[in-house]
Amino acid sequence: MLTPEMVKTYIEESLTCEHVEVTGDGQHFEAVIVSELFRGKTMLKQHQVVYDALGDKVGGEIHALSMKTVTPDQWKAS
């Protein structure tokens, strides 16, 4: 069974991130991802960056992924 820690590792191995948190039940996951890669991108484009990085794991091993994506500046301000 896929764990939140495994999803976190997939994200960290695929993207340059300052911070990643993942929770979930083995199929449905929620993630907070902080990355400079998101600067200047719409939320839709930010999520596409993550989905592209995870490739076919989304819809396969990862049944559903809800995410909050922010830049380091946004993270510090929250």
C-alpha angles and dihedrals in degrees: 000000000000114000131204088247091057092051089048089053092049090053095045092048092051103040137038101244134174092200137005129182122179130182129174152125102255097277107032117053139181121204138187109202125185115193140150086222088078095061112122094006127116117244089256092054090046091054091047089055089056095044090048090051092051092046117180093355087086106078089016118055091358106057095184134003124190113187145183111207122192141161120247090255091053090047092052091048093053 
